[in-house]
Amino acid sequence: MVGFGPSGLGSLRLWAAVGPSFTIRAVSYFRAPVLAWIWVASIDIKENDNADANILVKHEETWVEQEVSVLSQVGALLQGEKVDAVICVAGGWAGGNAASKDLVKNSDLMWRQSVWSSTIAASIAANHLKDGGMIGYGMAKAAIHQLTKSLAADNSGLPPNCLAVAILPITLDTPMNRKWMPNADYATWTPLEFVADLFLRWTRGEDRPASGSLVNLVTKNYTTEQVLV
């Protein structure tokens, strides 16, 4: 979670779980010296040293238990204050097909990383987001696309004039991706700094797409464009 300082712009809140590379980079981006007026809190399975506050999620807990724990900790931390943005950058990737011996195992992992985290983020937003705030979903999957559309609909439970949007990157330029794909064409990978800056601008109300949008991030020759689906 993030709080703007003397500028009076309010508070920005970053929620990020189970996505260590992106989470660390995103929090570091918002804590850069030029953005020192922003207050950032991270929700993850591990503490982030760059965040102003940390809320930890226990991997062994059930979906319901994680939501109860996170909402309780967020409520205690905010003490009734509202936030400007809830940004979920959790996600992951696991391969295999229906013949794989790890089909159910990998499917369960993907569901936990993408759907659990995103719905808990939506719950945080419904309870703690300011009117007109922004909730962003990174590493969106098909279930998250539907969730994004639902959050943008009337009577979704979010505060008025909020923005719900899902980003659809093709390949993010993370250390882990570079490790496992050393010969890839990095000119087509989307930098994490681009995504973090995009979240910041949307949070400020700049160049926002319509609520419910699915935004492809297409990178060619090291230049990234947004393409609405």
Secondary structure, 3 states (H helix, E strand, C coil): CCCCCCCCCCCCEEECCCCHHHHHHHHHHHCCHHHCCCCCEEEECCCCCCCCEEEECCCCCCHHHHHHHHHHHHHHHHCCCCEEEEEECCCCCCCCCCCCCCHHHHHHHHHHHHHHHHHHHHHHHHHHEEEEEEEEECCCCHHHHHHHHHHHCCCCCCCCCCEEEEEEECCEECHHHHHHCCCCCHHHCEEHHHHHHHHHHHHCCCCCCCCCCEEEEEEECCEEEEEEC
